[in-house]
Amino acid sequence: MGGAASIKDVARAAGVSVGTVSNVINRPETVGEGTRARVRAAIEQLGYVRDESARQLRSGSSRIIGLLVLDLGNPFFVSLARGAEQAARAAGLGVMVCNSAQQLADEADYLALFAEQRVRGVLLTPADAEGSGAAALRRGGVPFVLVDRLAPGLEACSVSVDDVGGGALAAGHLLESGHRRIAFVGGRHRLQQVADRRR
């Protein structure tokens, strides 16, 4: 037998129907233990791997969530990706992580890729303050949540930090401790988060 094993090959090897193999893969609790073991042994023996692109065509969506961040060199976004991956895995999904490097053109390319892959949804830290990429997702019917950013004029769900409040708490703590000469060290001021913390 040449090439990759098909679901029909697995069914033939296990002596069951294609539907039974599909049930073992997708709804194993609906198949008896002995049959399940036979099918899994055939899958292992043949090296069968599910054709995800065919499944996507049938269902209209993938088992992937897109995560597009501004800077994968930033430990904040690495932690964010790790948390998203853990939550996705618990739901039986995977995460495709991409880095826009704060470039609008890169952001647009990755969002187009997510749409082509029919991702289940997108977690997005937009490269522009207006959230034009998020607006494109909405037009395409792709669910999304903004992460660590708000986009004025774009009504959307978001998970973000109150950077103004955080900066005020930090400065207030220093002032209450008697400090009067306070320095602010941050990144580029064109980033909204940095500007908010400084404010």
PyMOL CGO cylinders between C-alpha atoms (Angstrom):
from pymol import cmd
from pymol.cgo import CYLINDER

trace = [
    CYLINDER, 0.00, 0.00, 0.00, 1.61, 3.31, -1.10, 0.3, 1, 1, 1, 1, 1, 1,
    CYLINDER, 1.61, 3.31, -1.10, 0.96, 6.80, 0.27, 0.3, 1, 1, 1, 1, 1, 1,
    CYLINDER, 0.96, 6.80, 0.27, -0.82, 7.84, 3.43, 0.3, 1, 1, 1, 1, 1, 1,
    CYLINDER, -0.82, 7.84, 3.43, -3.36, 5.49, 4.96, 0.3, 1, 1, 1, 1, 1, 1,
    CYLINDER, -3.36, 5.49, 4.96, -6.99, 6.51, 4.53, 0.3, 1, 1, 1, 1, 1, 1,
    CYLINDER, -6.99, 6.51, 4.53, -9.93, 6.07, 6.86, 0.3, 1, 1, 1, 1, 1, 1,
    CYLINDER, -9.93, 6.07, 6.86, -11.11, 3.29, 4.52, 0.3, 1, 1, 1, 1, 1, 1,
    CYLINDER, -11.11, 3.29, 4.52, -7.79, 1.48, 5.02, 0.3, 1, 1, 1, 1, 1, 1,
    CYLINDER, -7.79, 1.48, 5.02, -8.26, 1.67, 8.79, 0.3, 1, 1, 1, 1, 1, 1,
    CYLINDER, -8.26, 1.67, 8.79, -11.84, 0.38, 8.52, 0.3, 1, 1, 1, 1, 1, 1,
    CYLINDER, -11.84, 0.38, 8.52, -10.70, -2.54, 6.34, 0.3, 1, 1, 1, 1, 1, 1,
    CYLINDER, -10.70, -2.54, 6.34, -7.83, -3.43, 8.69, 0.3, 1, 1, 1, 1, 1, 1,
    CYLINDER, -7.83, -3.43, 8.69, -10.07, -3.29, 11.78, 0.3, 1, 1, 1, 1, 1, 1,
    CYLINDER, -10.07, -3.29, 11.78, -13.00, -5.08, 10.08, 0.3, 1, 1, 1, 1, 1, 1,
    CYLINDER, -13.00, -5.08, 10.08, -15.45, -2.25, 10.76, 0.3, 1, 1, 1, 1, 1, 1,
    CYLINDER, -15.45, -2.25, 10.76, -17.29, 0.41, 8.79, 0.3, 1, 1, 1, 1, 1, 1,
    CYLINDER, -17.29, 0.41, 8.79, -15.87, 3.85, 7.97, 0.3, 1, 1, 1, 1, 1, 1,
    CYLINDER, -15.87, 3.85, 7.97, -18.57, 5.31, 10.23, 0.3, 1, 1, 1, 1, 1, 1,
    CYLINDER, -18.57, 5.31, 10.23, -17.28, 3.27, 13.16, 0.3, 1, 1, 1, 1, 1, 1,
    CYLINDER, -17.28, 3.27, 13.16, -13.73, 4.54, 12.60, 0.3, 1, 1, 1, 1, 1, 1,
    CYLINDER, -13.73, 4.54, 12.60, -15.10, 8.08, 12.47, 0.3, 1, 1, 1, 1, 1, 1,
    CYLINDER, -15.10, 8.08, 12.47, -16.93, 7.49, 15.75, 0.3, 1, 1, 1, 1, 1, 1,
    CYLINDER, -16.93, 7.49, 15.75, -13.78, 6.15, 17.42, 0.3, 1, 1, 1, 1, 1, 1,
    CYLINDER, -13.78, 6.15, 17.42, -11.93, 9.30, 16.35, 0.3, 1, 1, 1, 1, 1, 1,
    CYLINDER, -11.93, 9.30, 16.35, -14.66, 11.85, 17.09, 0.3, 1, 1, 1, 1, 1, 1,
    CYLINDER, -14.66, 11.85, 17.09, -17.04, 10.25, 19.61, 0.3, 1, 1, 1, 1, 1, 1,
    CYLINDER, -17.04, 10.25, 19.61, -15.19, 7.31, 21.18, 0.3, 1, 1, 1, 1, 1, 1,
    CYLINDER, -15.19, 7.31, 21.18, -17.73, 6.95, 23.98, 0.3, 1, 1, 1, 1, 1, 1,
    CYLINDER, -17.73, 6.95, 23.98, -20.30, 5.73, 21.40, 0.3, 1, 1, 1, 1, 1, 1,
    CYLINDER, -20.30, 5.73, 21.40, -18.20, 2.69, 20.45, 0.3, 1, 1, 1, 1, 1, 1,
    CYLINDER, -18.20, 2.69, 20.45, -17.73, -0.48, 22.47, 0.3, 1, 1, 1, 1, 1, 1,
    CYLINDER, -17.73, -0.48, 22.47, -14.38, -0.97, 24.19, 0.3, 1, 1, 1, 1, 1, 1,
    CYLINDER, -14.38, -0.97, 24.19, -13.30, -4.00, 22.10, 0.3, 1, 1, 1, 1, 1, 1,
    CYLINDER, -13.30, -4.00, 22.10, -14.12, -2.32, 18.79, 0.3, 1, 1, 1, 1, 1, 1,
    CYLINDER, -14.12, -2.32, 18.79, -12.45, 0.88, 19.94, 0.3, 1, 1, 1, 1, 1, 1,
    CYLINDER, -12.45, 0.88, 19.94, -9.25, -1.02, 20.78, 0.3, 1, 1, 1, 1, 1, 1,
    CYLINDER, -9.25, -1.02, 20.78, -9.27, -2.79, 17.38, 0.3, 1, 1, 1, 1, 1, 1,
    CYLINDER, -9.27, -2.79, 17.38, -9.71, 0.49, 15.51, 0.3, 1, 1, 1, 1, 1, 1,
    CYLINDER, -9.71, 0.49, 15.51, -7.01, 2.26, 17.54, 0.3, 1, 1, 1, 1, 1, 1,
    CYLINDER, -7.01, 2.26, 17.54, -4.62, -0.63, 16.89, 0.3, 1, 1, 1, 1, 1, 1,
    CYLINDER, -4.62, -0.63, 16.89, -5.29, -0.35, 13.13, 0.3, 1, 1, 1, 1, 1, 1,
    CYLINDER, -5.29, -0.35, 13.13, -4.75, 3.43, 13.28, 0.3, 1, 1, 1, 1, 1, 1,
    CYLINDER, -4.75, 3.43, 13.28, -1.43, 2.88, 15.05, 0.3, 1, 1, 1, 1, 1, 1,
    CYLINDER, -1.43, 2.88, 15.05, -0.31, 0.09, 12.73, 0.3, 1, 1, 1, 1, 1, 1,
    CYLINDER, -0.31, 0.09, 12.73, -1.14, 2.01, 9.54, 0.3, 1, 1, 1, 1, 1, 1,
    CYLINDER, -1.14, 2.01, 9.54, 0.08, 5.40, 10.82, 0.3, 1, 1, 1, 1, 1, 1,
    CYLINDER, 0.08, 5.40, 10.82, -3.28, 6.95, 9.94, 0.3, 1, 1, 1, 1, 1, 1,
    CYLINDER, -3.28, 6.95, 9.94, -3.57, 10.72, 10.43, 0.3, 1, 1, 1, 1, 1, 1,
    CYLINDER, -3.57, 10.72, 10.43, -6.92, 12.44, 10.10, 0.3, 1, 1, 1, 1, 1, 1,
    CYLINDER, -6.92, 12.44, 10.10, -7.26, 14.71, 7.02, 0.3, 1, 1, 1, 1, 1, 1,
    CYLINDER, -7.26, 14.71, 7.02, -8.00, 17.98, 8.81, 0.3, 1, 1, 1, 1, 1, 1,
    CYLINDER, -8.00, 17.98, 8.81, -8.49, 19.95, 5.59, 0.3, 1, 1, 1, 1, 1, 1,
    CYLINDER, -8.49, 19.95, 5.59, -11.26, 17.57, 4.48, 0.3, 1, 1, 1, 1, 1, 1,
    CYLINDER, -11.26, 17.57, 4.48, -12.90, 17.82, 7.91, 0.3, 1, 1, 1, 1, 1, 1,
    CYLINDER, -12.90, 17.82, 7.91, -12.72, 21.63, 7.69, 0.3, 1, 1, 1, 1, 1, 1,
    CYLINDER, -12.72, 21.63, 7.69, -14.45, 21.59, 4.32, 0.3, 1, 1, 1, 1, 1, 1,
    CYLINDER, -14.45, 21.59, 4.32, -17.30, 19.53, 5.75, 0.3, 1, 1, 1, 1, 1, 1,
    CYLINDER, -17.30, 19.53, 5.75, -17.69, 21.47, 9.01, 0.3, 1, 1, 1, 1, 1, 1,
    CYLINDER, -17.69, 21.47, 9.01, -16.82, 24.97, 7.77, 0.3, 1, 1, 1, 1, 1, 1,
    CYLINDER, -16.82, 24.97, 7.77, -14.32, 25.64, 10.58, 0.3, 1, 1, 1, 1, 1, 1,
    CYLINDER, -14.32, 25.64, 10.58, -11.08, 24.26, 11.95, 0.3, 1, 1, 1, 1, 1, 1,
    CYLINDER, -11.08, 24.26, 11.95, -9.95, 23.23, 15.42, 0.3, 1, 1, 1, 1, 1, 1,
    CYLINDER, -9.95, 23.23, 15.42, -7.50, 26.15, 15.46, 0.3, 1, 1, 1, 1, 1, 1,
    CYLINDER, -7.50, 26.15, 15.46, -7.70, 29.53, 17.17, 0.3, 1, 1, 1, 1, 1, 1,
    CYLINDER, -7.70, 29.53, 17.17, -5.57, 32.31, 15.72, 0.3, 1, 1, 1, 1, 1, 1,
    CYLINDER, -5.57, 32.31, 15.72, -3.49, 34.46, 18.06, 0.3, 1, 1, 1, 1, 1, 1,
    CYLINDER, -3.49, 34.46, 18.06, -1.91, 37.56, 16.55, 0.3, 1, 1, 1, 1, 1, 1,
    CYLINDER, -1.91, 37.56, 16.55, 0.33, 39.61, 18.85, 0.3, 1, 1, 1, 1, 1, 1,
    CYLINDER, 0.33, 39.61, 18.85, 2.53, 42.69, 18.44, 0.3, 1, 1, 1, 1, 1, 1,
    CYLINDER, 2.53, 42.69, 18.44, 5.88, 41.32, 19.57, 0.3, 1, 1, 1, 1, 1, 1,
    CYLINDER, 5.88, 41.32, 19.57, 6.81, 37.72, 20.38, 0.3, 1, 1, 1, 1, 1, 1,
    CYLINDER, 6.81, 37.72, 20.38, 10.07, 39.02, 21.84, 0.3, 1, 1, 1, 1, 1, 1,
    CYLINDER, 10.07, 39.02, 21.84, 8.02, 40.57, 24.65, 0.3, 1, 1, 1, 1, 1, 1,
    CYLINDER, 8.02, 40.57, 24.65, 7.63, 38.18, 27.62, 0.3, 1, 1, 1, 1, 1, 1,
    CYLINDER, 7.63, 38.18, 27.62, 4.08, 39.46, 28.14, 0.3, 1, 1, 1, 1, 1, 1,
    CYLINDER, 4.08, 39.46, 28.14, 3.00, 38.05, 24.78, 0.3, 1, 1, 1, 1, 1, 1,
    CYLINDER, 3.00, 38.05, 24.78, 4.88, 34.79, 25.37, 0.3, 1, 1, 1, 1, 1, 1,
    CYLINDER, 4.88, 34.79, 25.37, 2.92, 34.34, 28.62, 0.3, 1, 1, 1, 1, 1, 1,
    CYLINDER, 2.92, 34.34, 28.62, -0.27, 35.27, 26.82, 0.3, 1, 1, 1, 1, 1, 1,
    CYLINDER, -0.27, 35.27, 26.82, 0.39, 32.64, 24.13, 0.3, 1, 1, 1, 1, 1, 1,
    CYLINDER, 0.39, 32.64, 24.13, 1.12, 30.01, 26.77, 0.3, 1, 1, 1, 1, 1, 1,
    CYLINDER, 1.12, 30.01, 26.77, -2.16, 30.75, 28.57, 0.3, 1, 1, 1, 1, 1, 1,
    CYLINDER, -2.16, 30.75, 28.57, -4.15, 30.75, 25.33, 0.3, 1, 1, 1, 1, 1, 1,
    CYLINDER, -4.15, 30.75, 25.33, -2.62, 27.41, 24.37, 0.3, 1, 1, 1, 1, 1, 1,
    CYLINDER, -2.62, 27.41, 24.37, -3.50, 25.84, 27.73, 0.3, 1, 1, 1, 1, 1, 1,
    CYLINDER, -3.50, 25.84, 27.73, -7.11, 27.01, 27.51, 0.3, 1, 1, 1, 1, 1, 1,
    CYLINDER, -7.11, 27.01, 27.51, -7.40, 25.90, 23.88, 0.3, 1, 1, 1, 1, 1, 1,
    CYLINDER, -7.40, 25.90, 23.88, -5.96, 22.44, 24.61, 0.3, 1, 1, 1, 1, 1, 1,
    CYLINDER, -5.96, 22.44, 24.61, -8.46, 21.98, 27.43, 0.3, 1, 1, 1, 1, 1, 1,
    CYLINDER, -8.46, 21.98, 27.43, -11.18, 22.62, 24.83, 0.3, 1, 1, 1, 1, 1, 1,
    CYLINDER, -11.18, 22.62, 24.83, -9.63, 20.21, 22.30, 0.3, 1, 1, 1, 1, 1, 1,
    CYLINDER, -9.63, 20.21, 22.30, -8.30, 23.03, 20.11, 0.3, 1, 1, 1, 1, 1, 1,
    CYLINDER, -8.30, 23.03, 20.11, -4.90, 24.30, 19.01, 0.3, 1, 1, 1, 1, 1, 1,
    CYLINDER, -4.90, 24.30, 19.01, -3.45, 27.79, 18.66, 0.3, 1, 1, 1, 1, 1, 1,
    CYLINDER, -3.45, 27.79, 18.66, -1.70, 29.27, 15.62, 0.3, 1, 1, 1, 1, 1, 1,
    CYLINDER, -1.70, 29.27, 15.62, 0.52, 32.06, 16.98, 0.3, 1, 1, 1, 1, 1, 1,
    CYLINDER, 0.52, 32.06, 16.98, 1.64, 34.86, 14.66, 0.3, 1, 1, 1, 1, 1, 1,
    CYLINDER, 1.64, 34.86, 14.66, 3.63, 38.06, 15.23, 0.3, 1, 1, 1, 1, 1, 1,
    CYLINDER, 3.63, 38.06, 15.23, 2.64, 41.27, 13.42, 0.3, 1, 1, 1, 1, 1, 1,
    CYLINDER, 2.64, 41.27, 13.42, 5.77, 43.09, 14.65, 0.3, 1, 1, 1, 1, 1, 1,
    CYLINDER, 5.77, 43.09, 14.65, 3.44, 46.11, 14.87, 0.3, 1, 1, 1, 1, 1, 1,
    CYLINDER, 3.44, 46.11, 14.87, 3.25, 46.26, 11.07, 0.3, 1, 1, 1, 1, 1, 1,
    CYLINDER, 3.25, 46.26, 11.07, -0.17, 46.82, 9.50, 0.3, 1, 1, 1, 1, 1, 1,
    CYLINDER, -0.17, 46.82, 9.50, 0.76, 44.91, 6.32, 0.3, 1, 1, 1, 1, 1, 1,
    CYLINDER, 0.76, 44.91, 6.32, 1.92, 41.88, 8.34, 0.3, 1, 1, 1, 1, 1, 1,
    CYLINDER, 1.92, 41.88, 8.34, -1.24, 42.03, 10.42, 0.3, 1, 1, 1, 1, 1, 1,
    CYLINDER, -1.24, 42.03, 10.42, -3.41, 42.05, 7.30, 0.3, 1, 1, 1, 1, 1, 1,
    CYLINDER, -3.41, 42.05, 7.30, -1.49, 39.08, 5.82, 0.3, 1, 1, 1, 1, 1, 1,
    CYLINDER, -1.49, 39.08, 5.82, -1.88, 37.00, 8.98, 0.3, 1, 1, 1, 1, 1, 1,
    CYLINDER, -1.88, 37.00, 8.98, -5.57, 37.84, 9.35, 0.3, 1, 1, 1, 1, 1, 1,
    CYLINDER, -5.57, 37.84, 9.35, -6.09, 36.75, 5.73, 0.3, 1, 1, 1, 1, 1, 1,
    CYLINDER, -6.09, 36.75, 5.73, -4.25, 33.50, 6.53, 0.3, 1, 1, 1, 1, 1, 1,
    CYLINDER, -4.25, 33.50, 6.53, -6.50, 32.92, 9.55, 0.3, 1, 1, 1, 1, 1, 1,
    CYLINDER, -6.50, 32.92, 9.55, -9.56, 33.43, 7.35, 0.3, 1, 1, 1, 1, 1, 1,
    CYLINDER, -9.56, 33.43, 7.35, -8.20, 31.01, 4.72, 0.3, 1, 1, 1, 1, 1, 1,
    CYLINDER, -8.20, 31.01, 4.72, -7.59, 28.41, 7.44, 0.3, 1, 1, 1, 1, 1, 1,
    CYLINDER, -7.59, 28.41, 7.44, -11.14, 28.94, 8.70, 0.3, 1, 1, 1, 1, 1, 1,
    CYLINDER, -11.14, 28.94, 8.70, -9.95, 29.38, 12.26, 0.3, 1, 1, 1, 1, 1, 1,
    CYLINDER, -9.95, 29.38, 12.26, -12.54, 28.98, 15.00, 0.3, 1, 1, 1, 1, 1, 1,
    CYLINDER, -12.54, 28.98, 15.00, -11.80, 32.52, 16.22, 0.3, 1, 1, 1, 1, 1, 1,
    CYLINDER, -11.80, 32.52, 16.22, -9.01, 35.06, 16.67, 0.3, 1, 1, 1, 1, 1, 1,
    CYLINDER, -9.01, 35.06, 16.67, -7.35, 36.62, 19.70, 0.3, 1, 1, 1, 1, 1, 1,
    CYLINDER, -7.35, 36.62, 19.70, -5.93, 39.90, 18.40, 0.3, 1, 1, 1, 1, 1, 1,
    CYLINDER, -5.93, 39.90, 18.40, -3.70, 42.65, 19.69, 0.3, 1, 1, 1, 1, 1, 1,
    CYLINDER, -3.70, 42.65, 19.69, -4.22, 45.11, 16.83, 0.3, 1, 1, 1, 1, 1, 1,
    CYLINDER, -4.22, 45.11, 16.83, -1.25, 46.90, 15.30, 0.3, 1, 1, 1, 1, 1, 1,
    CYLINDER, -1.25, 46.90, 15.30, -3.28, 50.07, 14.78, 0.3, 1, 1, 1, 1, 1, 1,
    CYLINDER, -3.28, 50.07, 14.78, -5.31, 51.94, 17.37, 0.3, 1, 1, 1, 1, 1, 1,
    CYLINDER, -5.31, 51.94, 17.37, -8.37, 51.99, 15.11, 0.3, 1, 1, 1, 1, 1, 1,
    CYLINDER, -8.37, 51.99, 15.11, -8.62, 48.20, 14.90, 0.3, 1, 1, 1, 1, 1, 1,
    CYLINDER, -8.62, 48.20, 14.90, -9.04, 48.04, 11.10, 0.3, 1, 1, 1, 1, 1, 1,
    CYLINDER, -9.04, 48.04, 11.10, -7.93, 44.40, 11.09, 0.3, 1, 1, 1, 1, 1, 1,
    CYLINDER, -7.93, 44.40, 11.09, -10.59, 43.51, 13.63, 0.3, 1, 1, 1, 1, 1, 1,
    CYLINDER, -10.59, 43.51, 13.63, -13.18, 45.29, 11.50, 0.3, 1, 1, 1, 1, 1, 1,
    CYLINDER, -13.18, 45.29, 11.50, -12.12, 43.10, 8.57, 0.3, 1, 1, 1, 1, 1, 1,
    CYLINDER, -12.12, 43.10, 8.57, -12.59, 39.99, 10.72, 0.3, 1, 1, 1, 1, 1, 1,
    CYLINDER, -12.59, 39.99, 10.72, -16.09, 41.15, 11.62, 0.3, 1, 1, 1, 1, 1, 1,
    CYLINDER, -16.09, 41.15, 11.62, -16.96, 41.68, 7.94, 0.3, 1, 1, 1, 1, 1, 1,
    CYLINDER, -16.96, 41.68, 7.94, -15.73, 38.14, 7.24, 0.3, 1, 1, 1, 1, 1, 1,
    CYLINDER, -15.73, 38.14, 7.24, -17.81, 36.68, 10.06, 0.3, 1, 1, 1, 1, 1, 1,
    CYLINDER, -17.81, 36.68, 10.06, -14.76, 35.50, 12.04, 0.3, 1, 1, 1, 1, 1, 1,
    CYLINDER, -14.76, 35.50, 12.04, -15.29, 35.77, 15.83, 0.3, 1, 1, 1, 1, 1, 1,
    CYLINDER, -15.29, 35.77, 15.83, -12.56, 37.72, 17.63, 0.3, 1, 1, 1, 1, 1, 1,
    CYLINDER, -12.56, 37.72, 17.63, -11.57, 39.18, 20.98, 0.3, 1, 1, 1, 1, 1, 1,
    CYLINDER, -11.57, 39.18, 20.98, -9.16, 42.09, 21.35, 0.3, 1, 1, 1, 1, 1, 1,
    CYLINDER, -9.16, 42.09, 21.35, -6.31, 41.38, 23.76, 0.3, 1, 1, 1, 1, 1, 1,
    CYLINDER, -6.31, 41.38, 23.76, -4.45, 44.07, 25.72, 0.3, 1, 1, 1, 1, 1, 1,
    CYLINDER, -4.45, 44.07, 25.72, -5.95, 46.78, 23.55, 0.3, 1, 1, 1, 1, 1, 1,
    CYLINDER, -5.95, 46.78, 23.55, -9.15, 48.68, 23.01, 0.3, 1, 1, 1, 1, 1, 1,
    CYLINDER, -9.15, 48.68, 23.01, -10.09, 50.09, 19.62, 0.3, 1, 1, 1, 1, 1, 1,
    CYLINDER, -10.09, 50.09, 19.62, -12.10, 53.31, 19.89, 0.3, 1, 1, 1, 1, 1, 1,
    CYLINDER, -12.10, 53.31, 19.89, -15.03, 53.26, 17.53, 0.3, 1, 1, 1, 1, 1, 1,
    CYLINDER, -15.03, 53.26, 17.53, -15.02, 49.46, 17.28, 0.3, 1, 1, 1, 1, 1, 1,
    CYLINDER, -15.02, 49.46, 17.28, -17.56, 47.75, 19.48, 0.3, 1, 1, 1, 1, 1, 1,
    CYLINDER, -17.56, 47.75, 19.48, -15.85, 44.51, 20.45, 0.3, 1, 1, 1, 1, 1, 1,
    CYLINDER, -15.85, 44.51, 20.45, -15.13, 42.19, 23.35, 0.3, 1, 1, 1, 1, 1, 1,
    CYLINDER, -15.13, 42.19, 23.35, -11.72, 42.76, 24.87, 0.3, 1, 1, 1, 1, 1, 1,
    CYLINDER, -11.72, 42.76, 24.87, -9.49, 41.51, 27.64, 0.3, 1, 1, 1, 1, 1, 1,
    CYLINDER, -9.49, 41.51, 27.64, -7.10, 44.24, 28.63, 0.3, 1, 1, 1, 1, 1, 1,
    CYLINDER, -7.10, 44.24, 28.63, -5.22, 45.88, 31.44, 0.3, 1, 1, 1, 1, 1, 1,
    CYLINDER, -5.22, 45.88, 31.44, -6.20, 49.24, 32.88, 0.3, 1, 1, 1, 1, 1, 1,
    CYLINDER, -6.20, 49.24, 32.88, -2.80, 50.81, 32.17, 0.3, 1, 1, 1, 1, 1, 1,
    CYLINDER, -2.80, 50.81, 32.17, -3.81, 54.27, 33.43, 0.3, 1, 1, 1, 1, 1, 1,
    CYLINDER, -3.81, 54.27, 33.43, -5.08, 52.75, 36.68, 0.3, 1, 1, 1, 1, 1, 1,
    CYLINDER, -5.08, 52.75, 36.68, -1.97, 50.57, 37.00, 0.3, 1, 1, 1, 1, 1, 1,
    CYLINDER, -1.97, 50.57, 37.00, 0.32, 53.56, 36.49, 0.3, 1, 1, 1, 1, 1, 1,
    CYLINDER, 0.32, 53.56, 36.49, -1.65, 55.54, 39.07, 0.3, 1, 1, 1, 1, 1, 1,
    CYLINDER, -1.65, 55.54, 39.07, -1.39, 52.71, 41.60, 0.3, 1, 1, 1, 1, 1, 1,
    CYLINDER, -1.39, 52.71, 41.60, 2.38, 52.42, 41.07, 0.3, 1, 1, 1, 1, 1, 1,
    CYLINDER, 2.38, 52.42, 41.07, 2.96, 56.18, 41.34, 0.3, 1, 1, 1, 1, 1, 1,
    CYLINDER, 2.96, 56.18, 41.34, 0.61, 56.41, 44.34, 0.3, 1, 1, 1, 1, 1, 1,
    CYLINDER, 0.61, 56.41, 44.34, 2.55, 53.68, 46.15, 0.3, 1, 1, 1, 1, 1, 1,
    CYLINDER, 2.55, 53.68, 46.15, 5.84, 55.50, 45.57, 0.3, 1, 1, 1, 1, 1, 1,
    CYLINDER, 5.84, 55.50, 45.57, 4.37, 58.84, 46.73, 0.3, 1, 1, 1, 1, 1, 1,
    CYLINDER, 4.37, 58.84, 46.73, 2.88, 57.23, 49.86, 0.3, 1, 1, 1, 1, 1, 1,
    CYLINDER, 2.88, 57.23, 49.86, 6.33, 55.77, 50.58, 0.3, 1, 1, 1, 1, 1, 1,
    CYLINDER, 6.33, 55.77, 50.58, 7.75, 59.31, 50.61, 0.3, 1, 1, 1, 1, 1, 1,
    CYLINDER, 7.75, 59.31, 50.61, 9.41, 59.32, 47.19, 0.3, 1, 1, 1, 1, 1, 1,
    CYLINDER, 9.41, 59.32, 47.19, 9.21, 62.58, 45.24, 0.3, 1, 1, 1, 1, 1, 1,
    CYLINDER, 9.21, 62.58, 45.24, 11.66, 62.16, 42.33, 0.3, 1, 1, 1, 1, 1, 1,
    CYLINDER, 11.66, 62.16, 42.33, 10.03, 59.44, 40.25, 0.3, 1, 1, 1, 1, 1, 1,
    CYLINDER, 10.03, 59.44, 40.25, 11.23, 58.27, 36.85, 0.3, 1, 1, 1, 1, 1, 1,
    CYLINDER, 11.23, 58.27, 36.85, 9.14, 56.48, 34.25, 0.3, 1, 1, 1, 1, 1, 1,
    CYLINDER, 9.14, 56.48, 34.25, 10.88, 53.83, 32.15, 0.3, 1, 1, 1, 1, 1, 1,
    CYLINDER, 10.88, 53.83, 32.15, 8.83, 52.40, 29.31, 0.3, 1, 1, 1, 1, 1, 1,
    CYLINDER, 8.83, 52.40, 29.31, 8.81, 51.48, 25.68, 0.3, 1, 1, 1, 1, 1, 1,
    CYLINDER, 8.81, 51.48, 25.68, 7.94, 53.57, 22.65, 0.3, 1, 1, 1, 1, 1, 1,
    CYLINDER, 7.94, 53.57, 22.65, 5.37, 56.23, 23.46, 0.3, 1, 1, 1, 1, 1, 1,
    CYLINDER, 5.37, 56.23, 23.46, 3.47, 55.56, 20.25, 0.3, 1, 1, 1, 1, 1, 1,
    CYLINDER, 3.47, 55.56, 20.25, 2.22, 52.34, 21.89, 0.3, 1, 1, 1, 1, 1, 1,
    CYLINDER, 2.22, 52.34, 21.89, -1.07, 53.12, 23.60, 0.3, 1, 1, 1, 1, 1, 1,
    CYLINDER, -1.07, 53.12, 23.60, -0.24, 50.95, 26.61, 0.3, 1, 1, 1, 1, 1, 1,
    CYLINDER, -0.24, 50.95, 26.61, 3.00, 52.84, 27.25, 0.3, 1, 1, 1, 1, 1, 1,
    CYLINDER, 3.00, 52.84, 27.25, 1.34, 56.23, 26.80, 0.3, 1, 1, 1, 1, 1, 1,
    CYLINDER, 1.34, 56.23, 26.80, -1.43, 55.22, 29.21, 0.3, 1, 1, 1, 1, 1, 1,
    CYLINDER, -1.43, 55.22, 29.21, 1.01, 54.05, 31.89, 0.3, 1, 1, 1, 1, 1, 1,
    CYLINDER, 1.01, 54.05, 31.89, 2.97, 57.28, 31.61, 0.3, 1, 1, 1, 1, 1, 1,
    CYLINDER, 2.97, 57.28, 31.61, -0.22, 59.36, 31.84, 0.3, 1, 1, 1, 1, 1, 1,
]
cmd.load_cgo(trace, "trace")
